[in-house]
Amino acid sequence: MKIRNWNEQDRRGALGLWNREAVRDGYKPLDEAGFAALIADHPQFDPGTAFVAEGGGELQGLAIGCTGDELPLGAQAGYITCVLADSALGEAEADRLRRELLTRLEERFAELGKSQADVLFFNPMRLPWLVPGTPGHEHNNAPGAPEGGALHGLLLEAGYAVRSLQHGMHLDLTRFEVPESILVKRSRASAEGYAVERLDPARHEGLAELLDALGNPLWQREIADCAARGVPVVAAVHGSRLAGFAGPVVREPSGRGYFAGIGVHPQHEGHGLGSLLFFSLCEAFRSIGTDYMTLFTGSENPAMRIYDKAGFKTAKTFAVMRKEGIGS
């Protein structure tokens, strides 16, 4: 079997392998357009960091990585997008092939000056996965290696450390209700001068300061862009000053409610704004006909209590994983 770098003739074979093997770990099946948009034509796709294994005229293995100094942690990290082997090879041979493909990725990262390999939600190649037990509900990004899946096992065997566990959570919005405890919190916050409403850059001040204080580069770009374009964002305000955000409020074609996150300015913590923002976000999604919501969060995140209260359930667990010293 020959392992070589990707070329344009590999698209169809790679798509077939994806739909046979990646779906075993719960990833969404893709058509040609979806595979091109998410992977093969992605701006960060580099044929030099993509490897295929060919045997008997068939593509039997695929490994794709992603690098870029402009990415979060990009100066030192290479991101692993996928490592697949055809299960028709048999368990032992498929395992051996996955190990060899992973080694090729690590060697490539080292050639590019990277010192670590990560499976992490900062990877710009966002891979959708299906929520088990639902009629095709999906989440738009896998935040790590699906726990118990083939990639998870491969990386554990190769010495990768589990840095955190991320819970992929799901809510059917047809069953969503605002509990009495949140209504009480709203009244209390109102008495303290807070309100939760749609962000209006013409009336609300301090968006840049809020996003800077939260320190999330993805939010700094996306929420500022949404505000500039008029995409709905839920805001917590004190007077005219922004104290927190949730959103954006975007219904995806799948019926899913897409949002980047929730943040409260450190100076305004302790007033229950996180809960109020989240429940207002759920109401905003339901008001525009959104069918369901998904999100991921760390197992130690205190916000888990808010999600539980809203009716979210953990649908799948992902491991954020890293191997250091790959270039040494």
Secondary structure by P-SEA (a helix, b strand, c coil): cbbbbbcccaaaaaaaaaaacccccccccccaaaaaaacccccccccccbbbbbccccccbbbbbbbbccccccccbbbbccccccccccaaaaaaaaaaaaaaaaaaaaaaccccccccccccbbbbbbcccccccccccccccccccaaaaaaaaacccccbbbbbcccccccccccaaaaaaaaaaaaaccccccccccccccaaaaaaaacccccccaaaaaaaaccbbbbbbccccccccccccccccccbbbbccccccccccccaaaaaaaaaaaaaaaaaccccccccccccccaaaaaaaacccccbbbbbcccccccc
